[in-house]
Structure formats: C-alpha cells, structure tokens
Amino acid sequence: MTTEPALPDAGSLNSPEPDPGPGTASATQETVETAHFRSPVSFVRRGSRLQGRRQQAWDELAERFVIDVPRAEADTSVDPDYVFDAAAEFGRTAPLVVEIGSGLGEAVTHAAELNPDTNYLAVEVYLPGLAQTLQRIGQKELTNVRVVQANAPEVLTTMLPAGSVDEVWVFFPDPWHKTRHHKRRMVKDEFAELVARVLVPGGIWRLATDWSDYAVQMREVLDASARFVNLHDGERAGDDSPLTRVNREGLENKAPINDVDTRGGWAPRFEGRTLTSFENKAHQAGRLIFDLTYRKA
Ligand SMILES: C[S@@+](CC[C@H](N)C(=O)[O-])C[C@H]1O[C@@H](n2cnc3c(N)ncnc32)[C@H](O)[C@@H]1O
C-alpha cells in the first residue's frame, strides 16, 4: 500500500497476525527479542516510516505527547534506570490507565475523551500506530494521553514505578498462532508478574482476544496467579460460554466438537472499549470476543 488509508483499519497495522498461516508471505518478518526481556515476548518489527498526515501529526504533536525515554540497546528498549514520572508528564495527579499494544490508539483516545479526569499512557512499538494515535489526540484535542514507543515488558519492569497504575489494558494482543510461537505471546506467567508489579493494590487488568486458545491461555495464566482474582469467576460457563460456542459451532476454522466450557470466567464486554479495528475485523470474520477482567489481589 503506497497511500495512507483515509480511515485507519486493522490492515494499516501492517501485520495484525504476526505468524500468518501457510502460503502467506512471512519473509519480511523479523522478530525482536531484547536482552532485557529475552524469552517471554517478542514482536514483529513492523514498518516504521511515516508519511502524510501521520508524519504531520508526529511533527506537530510528538514533543508534547510522546514520552522521550532514554534507550538501552534498541530503539524500542527503555534504559532500565529511567523511571516514568506521571505527575510531571501529565502536569497533574490522576488515576493512570496504561494500554499495552495500543495499535492505532482507538481505544485509548476514545476512553480519554470520555474520562478527562483520568490519565492514559499508550504503549506501542509500531511507530505509525503511535502517529495515528497522535492524530486522534489532535483531532479530539485531548490533554490526558501520553504515548511511548517501547517494548511493553521493559515498561512494566523498570519504567513504571511499582504500584503506580490503576488499570492495565491488553486488547487483542498478537495471537502467534503456531504452537512453536506460543512462547512469544505476551500474556504469560512472567508478564502477569510484571502487570501485578505496576498495579496499585486492587488495580484492574482488562484483557480481550478474539482467539479462543489465547483466551484459554490468558484464563489459565491469571487464574493460576496468586496476584490476581477473576472478577467474573464462574460466569458465562456452559451454554453461555463463548468457548462452548466456538467449539460447538466450529468457529475459527475448527471442526465442531461438543466440548462444553464448564469453567467460564469470561467478563462481559468492557463498555469502555470502543469497537477497535481489530475487534471489528474479528466480528466480520465470524470470530467471538473473549473479555477477561482481573483485580490485583
Ligand atoms: C493485534 S494489535 C491490537 C492493537 C489494539 N490493541 C487494538 O485492539 O486495535 C497488537 C498490537 O500490540 C503491539 N505489540 C506487540 N508486541 C508489543 C510489545 N512487546 N510492546 C508494545 N507493543 C507491542 C503491536 O505492535 C500491535 O500494534
């Protein structure tokens, strides 16, 4: 694609599913694993050049809204000595919501507009997504959003002070479908520890995915963690479970099986999340959305 889309969509994130199925091009993909957080997470090195309105938004708004972090070894890494000072960056003290993998900034800017008394930090490695977020910040004339181009685990390990975040959001993280790539998924035991580190006592972690096996992985990781309590434990089980529906109806290109999800634990759709491009794309493909909401114990 040589021109910028008039309206952002999931496709403009270049590669919404980093490990495409057989027969699709993957030669240009390069995963990045930082020494700082080598095993738990890697991400696809997506395009980083800006054009047109995104470049313009960057030029006009980056100085005010982009957190200029000192780097360690890569351009998405964070110097471990750097600590984010929310009060100084926002010029006020307010509840802080951190969205990890904010993509085009749809969810974070929508929420920021509706909740001017809350501070929002968007964490994303994909530069054009951050530029698009800046565009939205400018269009909506928001003052309560900051963005940072950084590898999320590093942000959670050292950049954010412990106990400083009221909510963490992880919406539609890269699914890494292939079994041998599951280790690259963001939501896993080590990552849960990092989220617990930054949350205030009683802080909330909201997650959503449109892939049932990743949803099950999220539920397993968080239910097994002593740091989190499922706010919807046992809810939406059996016939009411989206997992039961995926199994029975053979969604996600699976063969139908009569496997009932007796455990449940799925949250209602988070009302504070606007319909993002990724969620919309999932609907169009006939996939179901799994929401999970946990409180730090
Ligand atoms: C599938 S997209 C979803 C975007 C957005 N949450 C939404 O719902 O539209 C996943 C996003 O996570 C970002 N991401 C992946 N790994 C990351 C990491 N280690 N640190 C920060 N962002 C990451 C990707 O660049 C991508 O924009």
The ligand as a Gaussian input file, in Angstrom:
#p B3LYP/6-31G(d) Opt

LIG

0 1
 C       -3.205000      -7.098000      17.138000
 S       -2.666000      -5.482000      17.540000
 C       -4.024000      -4.834000      18.541000
 C       -3.996000      -3.349000      18.647000
 C       -5.061000      -2.711000      19.539000
 N       -4.948000      -3.175000      20.906000
 C       -6.443000      -2.932000      19.006000
 O       -7.253000      -3.598000      19.652000
 O       -6.754000      -2.432000      17.918000
 C       -1.411000      -5.809000      18.760000
 C       -0.514000      -4.604000      18.986000
 O        0.425000      -4.897000      20.003000
 C        1.663000      -4.295000      19.642000
 N        2.740000      -5.002000      20.354000
 C        3.139000      -6.273000      20.165000
 N        4.151000      -6.582000      20.981000
 C        4.410000      -5.477000      21.719000
 C        5.350000      -5.166000      22.728000
 N        6.234000      -6.077000      23.135000
 N        5.339000      -3.936000      23.259000
 C        4.454000      -2.998000      22.836000
 N        3.529000      -3.230000      21.876000
 C        3.502000      -4.453000      21.320000
 C        1.720000      -4.474000      18.148000
 O        2.621000      -3.585000      17.531000
 C        0.271000      -4.224000      17.751000
 O        0.031000      -2.875000      17.462000

